[in-house]
Amino acid sequence: MLAWVTATKASIAVGSEVWVEDPDVAWIDGEVLEIKGDEIKIKSSSGKTVTAKVSMTHPKDPEAAPCGVDDMTKLAYLHEPGVLQNLKSRYDMNEIYTYTGSILIAVNPFRRLPHLYDSHMMEQYKGAPLGELNPHPFAVADSAYRQMINEGISQSILVSGESGAGKTESTKMLMRYLAYMGGRAVASEGRTVEQQVLQSNPVLEAFGNAKTVRNNNSSRFGKFVELQFDKSGKISGAAIRTYLLERSRVCQVSDPERNYHCFYMICAAPPETYIVNINEKKLHAS
């Protein structure tokens, strides 16, 4: 849980730096010029003078690192503008992952970063304590896997966020790492268990993902995926215990959104073709 810090008159003085709400950019920072009763006047970093209520301001840490911190529990003030500024500072440096204690916050880069998820990166996080390396979904997955093996207790990883934040991709990364750690060399019917688990994702997404105003591939469903491991730490099976679908989308879709991908895939299927077996003189439809 995040503890939001609220500024008070006692923590704000003329000359101190603060954050003030702004309708255009959410928050702006500046130096306090004057305090009159419950109102405060500041000069923003852009040179604009702003007047606001003291209760709507937050103190700013003047010694905050310009590149941000990898764990936001290190911040002097863990309030909304401080958190957003830290995430922005790291995002500007192409660092899309940040910890808040044991919680991993991901910011959607809106582009592919394959170098962050290859086998070499998985090997680096293998056995590394949480927080020792840069924040990453692999670190969270490895921590859960190690606790399961060492303590013999089932673990749960919760992936949450608003539409378009990257929940689906984050879930894929977690499952890829767990499949990497618990993979088997022996295949079942030509495919290993972990391969079957990963390959089931596109099918589920076709029946549960849809285009929305904010995201072309938004998950309109929720699922609880259970990966089962044997005593040696290898994947022995998997099951989807809960599958929640936004059923209202099936019969009514708001413009310009779309229905589930599967309906359009069916409509785009090639026309029925016929193959004549000359030897047996039979007509087959495919």
Secondary structure, 3 states (H helix, E strand, C coil): CCCCCCCCHHHCCCCCEEEEEECCCEEEEEEEEEEECCEEEEEECCCCEEEEEHHHEEECCCCCCCCCCCEHHHCCCCCHHHHHHHHHHHHCCCCCEEEECCEEEECCCCCCCHHHCCHHHHHHHCCCCCCCCCCCHHHHHHHHHHHHHHHCCCCCCCCCCCCCCCHHHHHHHHHHHHHHHCCCCCCECCECHHHHHHHHHHHHHHHHEECCCCCCCEECEEEEEEEEECCCCCEEEEEEEEEEECCHHHHCCCCCCCCEHHHHHHHCCCCCCEEEECCCCEEEEC
